[in-house]
Amino acid sequence: NKDKDADDYLSPQEMWEFSAKEGLSEEEMEDFRKLDKDGNQLLDAQEVKAWESGLFHTESEMLRLIEVADKDGDMEATAQELEDAREDLEDSLAQYHLSEWAEHIEL
């Protein structure tokens, strides 16, 4: 159990299982801030669920996909924009998710 103080929330140190003197990387703190939807500097069960289920990473990769593909800046990726960005995305986790979805629904 990560919740060492049994308060039903995870602090950054509890989430990443670090002691205070080991410190956290900037990437870990940035991920924690993104997970902390209510901004209370603690994660509740729903916020941790996004990480544990993989939803956090999927959402992050899909946003990255749109950032790379969206050439007209409308925060949408058309089929043509995705096709044009194919080489830029071929080694990304977003490409992996798209391939899995295509295989799952037999596109």
MMTF fields as JSON, N, C-alpha, C and O atoms, coordinates in Angstrom:
{
  "mmtfVersion": "1.0.0",
  "mmtfProducer": "UNKNOWN",
  "numBonds": 427,
  "numAtoms": 428,
  "numGroups": 107,
  "numChains": 1,
  "numModels": 1,
  "chainsPerModel": [1],
  "groupsPerChain": [107],
  "chainIdList": ["A"],
  "bondAtomList": [4, 2, 8, 6, 12, 10, 16, 14, 20, 18, 24, 22, 28, 26, 32, 30, 36, 34, 40, 38, 44, 42, 48, 46, 52, 50, 56, 54, 60, 58, 64, 62, 68, 66, 72, 70, 76, 74, 80, 78, 84, 82, 88, 86, 92, 90, 96, 94, 100, 98, 104, 102, 108, 106, 112, 110, 116, 114, 120, 118, 124, 122, 128, 126, 132, 130, 136, 134, 140, 138, 144, 142, 148, 146, 152, 150, 156, 154, 160, 158, 164, 162, 168, 166, 172, 170, 176, 174, 180, 178, 184, 182, 188, 186, 192, 190, 196, 194, 200, 198, 204, 202, 208, 206, 212, 210, 216, 214, 220, 218, 224, 222, 228, 226, 232, 230, 236, 234, 240, 238, 244, 242, 248, 246, 252, 250, 256, 254, 260, 258, 264, 262, 268, 266, 272, 270, 276, 274, 280, 278, 284, 282, 288, 286, 292, 290, 296, 294, 300, 298, 304, 302, 308, 306, 312, 310, 316, 314, 320, 318, 324, 322, 328, 326, 332, 330, 336, 334, 340, 338, 344, 342, 348, 346, 352, 350, 356, 354, 360, 358, 364, 362, 368, 366, 372, 370, 376, 374, 380, 378, 384, 382, 388, 386, 392, 390, 396, 394, 400, 398, 404, 402, 408, 406, 412, 410, 416, 414, 420, 418, 424, 422],
  "bondOrderList": [1, 1, 1, 1, 1, 1, 1, 1, 1, 1, 1, 1, 1, 1, 1, 1, 1, 1, 1, 1, 1, 1, 1, 1, 1, 1, 1, 1, 1, 1, 1, 1, 1, 1, 1, 1, 1, 1, 1, 1, 1, 1, 1, 1, 1, 1, 1, 1, 1, 1, 1, 1, 1, 1, 1, 1, 1, 1, 1, 1, 1, 1, 1, 1, 1, 1, 1, 1, 1, 1, 1, 1, 1, 1, 1, 1, 1, 1, 1, 1, 1, 1, 1, 1, 1, 1, 1, 1, 1, 1, 1, 1, 1, 1, 1, 1, 1, 1, 1, 1, 1, 1, 1, 1, 1, 1],
  "groupList": [{"groupName": "ASN", "atomNameList": ["N", "CA", "C", "O"], "elementList": ["N", "C", "C", "O"], "formalChargeList": [0, 0, 0, 0], "bondAtomList": [1, 0, 2, 1, 3, 2], "bondOrderList": [1, 1, 2], "singleLetterCode": "N", "chemCompType": "L-PEPTIDE LINKING"}, {"groupName": "LYS", "atomNameList": ["N", "CA", "C", "O"], "elementList": ["N", "C", "C", "O"], "formalChargeList": [0, 0, 0, 0], "bondAtomList": [1, 0, 2, 1, 3, 2], "bondOrderList": [1, 1, 2], "singleLetterCode": "K", "chemCompType": "L-PEPTIDE LINKING"}, {"groupName": "ASP", "atomNameList": ["N", "CA", "C", "O"], "elementList": ["N", "C", "C", "O"], "formalChargeList": [0, 0, 0, 0], "bondAtomList": [1, 0, 2, 1, 3, 2], "bondOrderList": [1, 1, 2], "singleLetterCode": "D", "chemCompType": "L-PEPTIDE LINKING"}, {"groupName": "ALA", "atomNameList": ["N", "CA", "C", "O"], "elementList": ["N", "C", "C", "O"], "formalChargeList": [0, 0, 0, 0], "bondAtomList": [1, 0, 2, 1, 3, 2], "bondOrderList": [1, 1, 2], "singleLetterCode": "A", "chemCompType": "L-PEPTIDE LINKING"}, {"groupName": "TYR", "atomNameList": ["N", "CA", "C", "O"], "elementList": ["N", "C", "C", "O"], "formalChargeList": [0, 0, 0, 0], "bondAtomList": [1, 0, 2, 1, 3, 2], "bondOrderList": [1, 1, 2], "singleLetterCode": "Y", "chemCompType": "L-PEPTIDE LINKING"}, {"groupName": "LEU", "atomNameList": ["N", "CA", "C", "O"], "elementList": ["N", "C", "C", "O"], "formalChargeList": [0, 0, 0, 0], "bondAtomList": [1, 0, 2, 1, 3, 2], "bondOrderList": [1, 1, 2], "singleLetterCode": "L", "chemCompType": "L-PEPTIDE LINKING"}, {"groupName": "SER", "atomNameList": ["N", "CA", "C", "O"], "elementList": ["N", "C", "C", "O"], "formalChargeList": [0, 0, 0, 0], "bondAtomList": [1, 0, 2, 1, 3, 2], "bondOrderList": [1, 1, 2], "singleLetterCode": "S", "chemCompType": "L-PEPTIDE LINKING"}, {"groupName": "PRO", "atomNameList": ["N", "CA", "C", "O"], "elementList": ["N", "C", "C", "O"], "formalChargeList": [0, 0, 0, 0], "bondAtomList": [1, 0, 2, 1, 3, 2], "bondOrderList": [1, 1, 2], "singleLetterCode": "P", "chemCompType": "L-PEPTIDE LINKING"}, {"groupName": "GLN", "atomNameList": ["N", "CA", "C", "O"], "elementList": ["N", "C", "C", "O"], "formalChargeList": [0, 0, 0, 0], "bondAtomList": [1, 0, 2, 1, 3, 2], "bondOrderList": [1, 1, 2], "singleLetterCode": "Q", "chemCompType": "L-PEPTIDE LINKING"}, {"groupName": "GLU", "atomNameList": ["N", "CA", "C", "O"], "elementList": ["N", "C", "C", "O"], "formalChargeList": [0, 0, 0, 0], "bondAtomList": [1, 0, 2, 1, 3, 2], "bondOrderList": [1, 1, 2], "singleLetterCode": "E", "chemCompType": "L-PEPTIDE LINKING"}, {"groupName": "MET", "atomNameList": ["N", "CA", "C", "O"], "elementList": ["N", "C", "C", "O"], "formalChargeList": [0, 0, 0, 0], "bondAtomList": [1, 0, 2, 1, 3, 2], "bondOrderList": [1, 1, 2], "singleLetterCode": "M", "chemCompType": "L-PEPTIDE LINKING"}, {"groupName": "TRP", "atomNameList": ["N", "CA", "C", "O"], "elementList": ["N", "C", "C", "O"], "formalChargeList": [0, 0, 0, 0], "bondAtomList": [1, 0, 2, 1, 3, 2], "bondOrderList": [1, 1, 2], "singleLetterCode": "W", "chemCompType": "L-PEPTIDE LINKING"}, {"groupName": "PHE", "atomNameList": ["N", "CA", "C", "O"], "elementList": ["N", "C", "C", "O"], "formalChargeList": [0, 0, 0, 0], "bondAtomList": [1, 0, 2, 1, 3, 2], "bondOrderList": [1, 1, 2], "singleLetterCode": "F", "chemCompType": "L-PEPTIDE LINKING"}, {"groupName": "GLY", "atomNameList": ["N", "CA", "C", "O"], "elementList": ["N", "C", "C", "O"], "formalChargeList": [0, 0, 0, 0], "bondAtomList": [1, 0, 2, 1, 3, 2], "bondOrderList": [1, 1, 2], "singleLetterCode": "G", "chemCompType": "PEPTIDE LINKING"}, {"groupName": "ARG", "atomNameList": ["N", "CA", "C", "O"], "elementList": ["N", "C", "C", "O"], "formalChargeList": [0, 0, 0, 0], "bondAtomList": [1, 0, 2, 1, 3, 2], "bondOrderList": [1, 1, 2], "singleLetterCode": "R", "chemCompType": "L-PEPTIDE LINKING"}, {"groupName": "VAL", "atomNameList": ["N", "CA", "C", "O"], "elementList": ["N", "C", "C", "O"], "formalChargeList": [0, 0, 0, 0], "bondAtomList": [1, 0, 2, 1, 3, 2], "bondOrderList": [1, 1, 2], "singleLetterCode": "V", "chemCompType": "L-PEPTIDE LINKING"}, {"groupName": "HIS", "atomNameList": ["N", "CA", "C", "O"], "elementList": ["N", "C", "C", "O"], "formalChargeList": [0, 0, 0, 0], "bondAtomList": [1, 0, 2, 1, 3, 2], "bondOrderList": [1, 1, 2], "singleLetterCode": "H", "chemCompType": "L-PEPTIDE LINKING"}, {"groupName": "THR", "atomNameList": ["N", "CA", "C", "O"], "elementList": ["N", "C", "C", "O"], "formalChargeList": [0, 0, 0, 0], "bondAtomList": [1, 0, 2, 1, 3, 2], "bondOrderList": [1, 1, 2], "singleLetterCode": "T", "chemCompType": "L-PEPTIDE LINKING"}, {"groupName": "ILE", "atomNameList": ["N", "CA", "C", "O"], "elementList": ["N", "C", "C", "O"], "formalChargeList": [0, 0, 0, 0], "bondAtomList": [1, 0, 2, 1, 3, 2], "bondOrderList": [1, 1, 2], "singleLetterCode": "I", "chemCompType": "L-PEPTIDE LINKING"}],
  "groupTypeList": [0, 1, 2, 1, 2, 3, 2, 2, 4, 5, 6, 7, 8, 9, 10, 11, 9, 12, 6, 3, 1, 9, 13, 5, 6, 9, 9, 9, 10, 9, 2, 12, 14, 1, 5, 2, 1, 2, 13, 0, 8, 5, 5, 2, 3, 8, 9, 15, 1, 3, 11, 9, 6, 13, 5, 12, 16, 17, 9, 6, 9, 10, 5, 14, 5, 18, 9, 15, 3, 2, 1, 2, 13, 2, 10, 9, 3, 17, 3, 8, 9, 5, 9, 2, 3, 14, 9, 2, 5, 9, 2, 6, 5, 3, 8, 4, 16, 5, 6, 9, 11, 3, 9, 16, 18, 9, 5],
  "groupIdList": [1, 2, 3, 4, 5, 6, 7, 8, 9, 10, 11, 12, 13, 14, 15, 16, 17, 18, 19, 20, 21, 22, 23, 24, 25, 26, 27, 28, 29, 30, 31, 32, 33, 34, 35, 36, 37, 38, 39, 40, 41, 42, 43, 44, 45, 46, 47, 48, 49, 50, 51, 52, 53, 54, 55, 56, 57, 58, 59, 60, 61, 62, 63, 64, 65, 66, 67, 68, 69, 70, 71, 72, 73, 74, 75, 76, 77, 78, 79, 80, 81, 82, 83, 84, 85, 86, 87, 88, 89, 90, 91, 92, 93, 94, 95, 96, 97, 98, 99, 100, 101, 102, 103, 104, 105, 106, 107],
  "secStructList": [7, 7, 7, 6, 6, 7, 1, 1, 7, 5, 7, 2, 2, 2, 2, 2, 6, 7, 7, 6, 6, 6, 7, 7, 7, 2, 2, 2, 2, 2, 2, 2, 2, 2, 2, 7, 6, 6, 7, 1, 1, 1, 5, 7, 2, 2, 2, 2, 2, 2, 2, 2, 6, 1, 2, 2, 2, 2, 2, 2, 2, 2, 2, 2, 2, 2, 2, 2, 2, 7, 1, 1, 1, 1, 1, 7, 7, 7, 2, 2, 2, 2, 2, 2, 6, 2, 2, 2, 2, 6, 6, 1, 2, 2, 2, 2, 2, 2, 2, 2, 2, 2, 2, 2, 6, 6, 7],
  "xCoordList": [0.832, 0.0, 0.883, 1.739, 0.661, 1.462, 1.089, 1.913, -0.131, -0.64, -0.07, -0.736, 1.154, 1.883, 1.255, 1.337, 0.619, 0.014, -1.484, -2.158, -2.0, -3.38, -4.419, -5.403, -4.195, -5.167, -6.059, -6.815, -5.971, -6.744, -6.33, -7.067, -5.173, -4.613, -3.144, -2.505, -2.621, -1.198, -0.516, -0.941, 0.543, 1.407, 2.321, 2.365, 3.051, 4.005, 5.001, 5.306, 5.5, 6.466, 5.832, 6.466, 4.574, 3.9, 3.612, 3.79, 3.171, 2.836, 4.047, 3.954, 5.171, 6.377, 7.261, 8.327, 6.823, 7.518, 8.967, 9.891, 9.133, 10.446, 10.452, 9.417, 11.595, 11.726, 11.959, 12.332, 11.742, 11.885, 13.294, 13.465, 14.296, 15.655, 16.096, 17.067, 15.415, 15.761, 15.334, 15.997, 14.245, 13.748, 13.055, 13.21, 12.293, 11.54, 12.043, 12.486, 11.973, 12.394, 11.327, 10.188, 11.7, 10.744, 9.638, 8.479, 9.984, 8.979, 7.951, 6.752, 8.424, 7.501, 6.584, 5.386, 7.142, 6.311, 5.318, 4.176, 5.733, 4.825, 3.679, 2.522, 3.987, 2.939, 2.004, 0.788, 2.564, 1.738, 0.789, -0.394, 1.298, 0.452, -0.684, -1.806, -0.391, -1.426, -2.476, -3.661, -2.043, -2.976, -3.844, -4.994, -3.308, -3.973, -5.024, -4.806, -6.164, -7.207, -7.784, -8.142, -7.882, -8.466, -7.423, -7.769, -6.158, -5.095, -4.781, -4.194, -5.166, -4.907, -3.546, -3.249, -2.726, -1.382, -1.369, -0.366, -2.508, -2.657, -3.508, -4.34, -3.305, -4.118, -5.123, -4.773, -6.389, -7.415, -7.508, -6.767, -8.403, -8.494, -8.787, -8.208, -9.672, -10.007, -8.813, -8.582, -8.065, -6.889, -5.807, -5.142, -5.628, -4.644, -5.11, -4.297, -6.415, -6.971, -6.564, -6.286, -6.526, -6.119, -4.703, -4.415, -3.831, -2.45, -2.41, -1.826, -3.023, -2.948, -3.63, -3.205, -4.674, -5.406, -4.708, -5.026, -3.762, -3.1, -3.767, -3.251, -4.91, -5.632, -4.793, -4.833, -4.042, -3.193, -2.227, -2.086, -1.568, -0.591, -1.267, -0.755, -2.409, -3.13, -3.551, -3.373, -4.111, -4.521, -3.322, -3.405, -2.226, -1.025, -0.525, -0.155, -0.514, -0.04, -0.997, -0.558, -2.292, -3.25, -3.14, -3.273, -2.898, -2.664, -1.392, -1.346, -0.367, 0.873, 0.635, 1.16, -0.148, -0.475, -1.135, -0.769, -2.093, -2.776, -1.805, -1.832, -0.947, 0.038, 0.949, 1.279, 1.354, 2.25, 1.499, 2.005, 0.298, -0.428, -1.196, -1.346, -1.672, -2.574, -1.826, -1.266, -1.82, -1.056, -1.825, -1.211, -3.168, -3.925, -4.293, -4.946, -3.868, -4.043, -5.453, -5.76, -6.328, -7.704, -7.926, -9.061, -6.835, -6.872, -7.685, -8.264, -7.715, -8.307, -7.332, -6.604, -7.313, -6.439, -7.303, -7.975, -7.284, -8.032, -7.284, -6.116, -7.968, -7.32, -6.096, -5.066, -6.205, -5.075, -3.918, -2.759, -4.223, -3.166, -2.468, -1.246, -3.236, -2.635, -1.754, -0.657, -2.235, -1.433, -0.139, 0.927, -0.228, 0.953, 1.958, 3.16, 1.467, 2.33, 2.782, 3.457, 2.417, 2.683, 4.142, 4.415, 5.07, 6.486, 6.927, 7.735, 6.407, 6.76, 6.21, 6.729, 5.166, 4.501, 4.827, 4.395, 5.579, 5.715, 6.364, 6.085, 7.201, 7.831, 7.216, 7.783, 6.08, 5.469, 4.515, 4.055, 4.235, 3.239, 1.854, 0.999, 1.624, 0.335, 0.109, -0.998, 1.138, 1.03, 0.683, -0.127, 1.293, 0.984, -0.5, -1.158, -1.031, -2.446, -3.349, -4.338, -3.032, -3.835, -3.823, -4.854, -2.658, -2.555, -3.375, -4.054, -3.302, -4.093, -5.585, -6.332, -6.012, -7.444, -7.864, -8.921, -7.044, -7.376, -7.486, -8.39, -6.561, -6.597, -7.815, -8.452, -8.123, -9.24, -10.582, -11.452, -10.734, -12.017, -11.922, -12.833, -10.812, -10.593, -10.799, -11.603, -10.068, -10.134, -9.325, -9.259],
  "yCoordList": [-1.183, 0.0, 1.256, 1.427, 2.113, 3.327, 4.392, 5.244, 4.353, 5.389, 5.185, 4.63, 5.631, 5.366, 6.012, 5.461, 7.191, 7.849, 7.54, 8.113, 6.64, 6.156, 7.272, 7.201, 8.314, 9.419, 9.348, 10.278, 8.252, 8.022, 8.914, 9.038, 9.528, 10.341, 9.968, 9.471, 10.22, 10.015, 11.355, 12.155, 11.581, 12.738, 12.393, 11.237, 13.371, 13.029, 11.948, 11.043, 12.037, 11.045, 9.66, 8.66, 9.597, 8.309, 7.753, 6.562, 8.617, 8.174, 7.552, 6.478, 8.225, 7.743, 6.902, 6.448, 6.689, 5.842, 6.265, 5.455, 7.554, 8.127, 8.678, 9.107, 8.668, 9.347, 10.825, 11.202, 11.645, 13.093, 13.475, 14.42, 12.768, 13.18, 12.682, 13.206, 11.684, 11.243, 12.259, 12.416, 12.944, 13.951, 13.345, 12.161, 14.175, 13.763, 14.516, 15.66, 13.878, 14.545, 15.552, 15.495, 16.458, 17.435, 16.728, 17.137, 15.682, 14.921, 14.281, 14.306, 13.708, 13.12, 14.181, 13.95, 15.338, 16.409, 16.936, 17.243, 17.042, 17.501, 16.51, 16.916, 15.228, 14.208, 14.275, 14.167, 14.454, 14.545, 15.734, 15.609, 16.887, 18.079, 17.851, 18.311, 17.15, 16.855, 15.894, 16.021, 14.941, 13.996, 14.656, 14.263, 15.645, 16.317, 17.294, 18.505, 16.759, 17.566, 18.647, 19.721, 18.389, 19.4, 20.345, 21.27, 20.121, 21.03, 21.071, 22.04, 20.025, 20.031, 19.447, 19.276, 19.143, 18.609, 17.204, 16.756, 16.526, 15.133, 14.437, 15.072, 13.141, 12.387, 11.522, 10.767, 11.635, 10.752, 9.504, 9.375, 8.603, 7.325, 7.508, 6.807, 8.435, 8.672, 9.209, 8.827, 10.088, 10.656, 9.595, 9.586, 8.721, 7.633, 6.623, 6.039, 6.427, 5.476, 5.835, 4.945, 7.127, 7.553, 7.069, 6.69, 7.078, 6.612, 5.085, 4.526, 4.437, 2.979, 2.288, 1.206, 2.89, 2.287, 2.505, 1.836, 3.433, 3.77, 4.914, 5.37, 5.386, 6.471, 7.745, 8.448, 8.036, 9.232, 9.221, 10.222, 8.093, 7.989, 8.02, 8.633, 7.362, 7.373, 8.79, 9.221, 9.52, 10.903, 11.77, 12.586, 11.603, 12.385, 12.122, 13.053, 10.868, 10.519, 11.0, 11.408, 10.959, 11.447, 12.968, 13.488, 13.674, 15.115, 15.403, 16.34, 14.597, 14.755, 14.487, 15.203, 13.465, 13.154, 14.359, 14.725, 14.966, 16.135, 17.293, 17.983, 17.51, 18.592, 18.399, 19.367, 17.174, 16.891, 16.987, 17.573, 16.413, 16.31, 17.575, 17.874, 18.306, 19.435, 20.626, 21.444, 20.716, 21.773, 23.091, 24.149, 23.047, 24.293, 24.897, 25.939, 24.235, 24.809, 24.787, 25.549, 23.922, 23.887, 22.849, 22.607, 22.234, 21.197, 19.974, 19.281, 19.724, 18.516, 17.964, 18.722, 16.659, 16.034, 15.346, 14.357, 15.868, 15.251, 14.025, 13.817, 13.222, 12.04, 12.454, 11.782, 13.556, 14.018, 14.476, 14.186, 15.187, 15.63, 14.433, 14.434, 13.418, 12.209, 11.503, 11.046, 11.419, 10.797, 11.569, 10.969, 12.897, 13.723, 13.607, 13.777, 13.317, 13.233, 11.805, 11.557, 10.885, 9.469, 9.189, 8.471, 9.728, 9.468, 10.056, 9.455, 11.222, 11.862, 11.09, 11.203, 10.311, 9.592, 8.107, 7.421, 7.591, 6.144, 5.46, 4.286, 6.13, 5.52, 6.005, 5.779, 6.659, 7.216, 6.214, 5.264, 6.45, 5.625, 5.871, 4.986, 7.059, 7.349, 6.389, 5.883, 6.14, 5.201, 3.807, 3.098, 3.431, 2.131, 2.054, 1.06, 3.096, 3.102, 3.046, 2.313, 3.797, 3.777, 2.391, 1.906, 1.769, 0.425, -0.584, -1.438, -0.475, -1.373, -1.191, -2.164, 0.07, 0.337, -0.206, -0.826, 0.022, -0.462, -1.987, -2.55, -2.64, -4.1, -4.595, -5.58, -3.895, -4.29, -4.174, -5.033, -3.105, -2.93, -3.296, -3.011, -3.926, -4.475, -3.432, -3.627, -2.315, -1.287, -1.703, -0.963],
  "zCoordList": [0.0, 0.0, 0.0, 0.868, -0.975, -1.096, -0.071, 0.261, 0.43, 1.339, 2.74, 3.614, 2.945, 4.19, 5.417, 6.514, 5.242, 6.409, 6.549, 7.405, 5.713, 5.785, 5.801, 6.537, 4.976, 4.92, 3.679, 3.401, 2.94, 1.715, 0.55, -0.428, 0.647, -0.427, -0.59, 0.337, -1.796, -2.019, -2.244, -3.077, -1.488, -1.712, -2.886, -3.306, -3.424, -4.486, -4.053, -4.83, -2.841, -2.361, -2.254, -2.589, -1.787, -1.696, -3.097, -3.35, -3.986, -5.343, -6.021, -6.613, -5.931, -6.614, -5.705, -6.122, -4.457, -3.498, -3.28, -3.347, -3.02, -2.724, -1.31, -0.799, -0.689, 0.596, 0.317, -0.793, 1.308, 1.142, 0.712, -0.058, 1.188, 0.836, -0.536, -1.081, -1.12, -2.473, -3.514, -4.539, -3.265, -4.195, -5.401, -5.701, -6.081, -7.252, -8.47, -8.365, -9.609, -10.839, -11.263, -10.799, -12.132, -12.651, -13.432, -13.372, -14.156, -14.91, -13.973, -14.25, -12.867, -11.895, -11.299, -11.135, -10.978, -10.412, -11.446, -11.103, -12.688, -13.749, -13.942, -14.053, -13.983, -14.091, -12.897, -13.052, -11.707, -10.508, -10.608, -10.293, -11.045, -11.173, -12.18, -11.968, -13.261, -14.254, -13.702, -14.008, -12.894, -12.282, -11.216, -11.022, -10.534, -9.408, -9.926, -9.937, -10.353, -11.0, -10.094, -10.578, -8.791, -7.892, -7.302, -6.566, -7.617, -7.204, -5.724, -5.243, -4.988, -3.537, -3.162, -1.98, -4.154, -3.971, -3.369, -2.814, -3.492, -3.089, -4.141, -4.79, -4.312, -5.258, -4.537, -3.63, -4.948, -4.4, -5.283, -6.257, -4.948, -5.655, -7.142, -7.972, -7.49, -8.9, -9.674, -10.821, -9.045, -9.708, -9.911, -10.947, -8.956, -9.082, -10.131, -10.848, -10.213, -11.178, -12.606, -13.41, -12.93, -14.276, -14.585, -15.72, -13.602, -13.784, -13.881, -14.809, -12.933, -12.84, -14.014, -14.419, -14.567, -15.689, -17.024, -18.007, -17.065, -18.317, -19.061, -20.081, -18.566, -19.218, -19.307, -20.316, -18.261, -18.249, -19.428, -20.13, -19.643, -20.727, -22.098, -23.034, -22.208, -23.48, -23.84, -24.979, -22.873, -23.122, -23.49, -24.409, -22.79, -23.075, -24.493, -25.209, -24.89, -26.232, -27.315, -28.391, -27.045, -28.04, -28.198, -29.306, -27.102, -27.203, -27.994, -28.791, -27.77, -28.523, -30.007, -30.86, -30.315, -31.69, -32.364, -33.481, -31.695, -32.265, -32.433, -33.451, -31.439, -31.545, -32.756, -33.441, -33.022, -34.141, -35.477, -36.434, -35.536, -36.805, -37.179, -38.364, -36.211, -36.448, -37.049, -36.319, -38.345, -39.02, -39.105, -39.243, -39.024, -39.133, -37.779, -37.718, -36.683, -35.353, -34.792, -33.875, -35.327, -34.833, -33.73, -33.32, -33.251, -32.203, -32.618, -31.781, -33.917, -34.471, -35.492, -36.133, -35.646, -36.624, -37.673, -37.38, -38.886, -39.973, -40.472, -40.144, -41.261, -41.838, -42.655, -42.613, -43.395, -44.202, -43.323, -43.621, -42.244, -41.331, -40.69, -40.538, -40.317, -39.747, -40.768, -40.446, -41.981, -43.037, -43.26, -43.394, -43.301, -43.521, -42.368, -42.573, -41.157, -39.976, -39.681, -38.681, -40.535, -40.273, -39.934, -38.973, -40.684, -40.414, -39.085, -38.377, -38.741, -37.47, -36.279, -35.169, -36.508, -35.422, -35.369, -34.443, -36.337, -36.457, -35.262, -35.022, -34.515, -33.339, -32.028, -30.959, -32.1, -30.895, -30.246, -30.88, -28.979, -28.302, -28.878, -28.834, -29.415, -30.053, -31.216, -31.396, -31.994, -33.118, -32.605, -33.203, -31.513, -30.903, -30.542, -30.845, -29.897, -29.506, -30.732, -30.731, -31.765, -32.979, -33.63, -34.096, -33.654, -34.227, -33.428, -33.997, -32.111, -31.253, -31.492, -31.592, -31.581, -31.83, -33.185, -33.305, -34.21, -35.552, -35.563, -36.18, -34.878, -34.811, -34.031, -34.405, -32.945, -32.086, -32.813, -32.673, -33.584, -34.277, -35.761, -36.538, -36.143, -37.473, -38.558, -39.469, -38.46, -39.499, -40.71, -41.692]
}
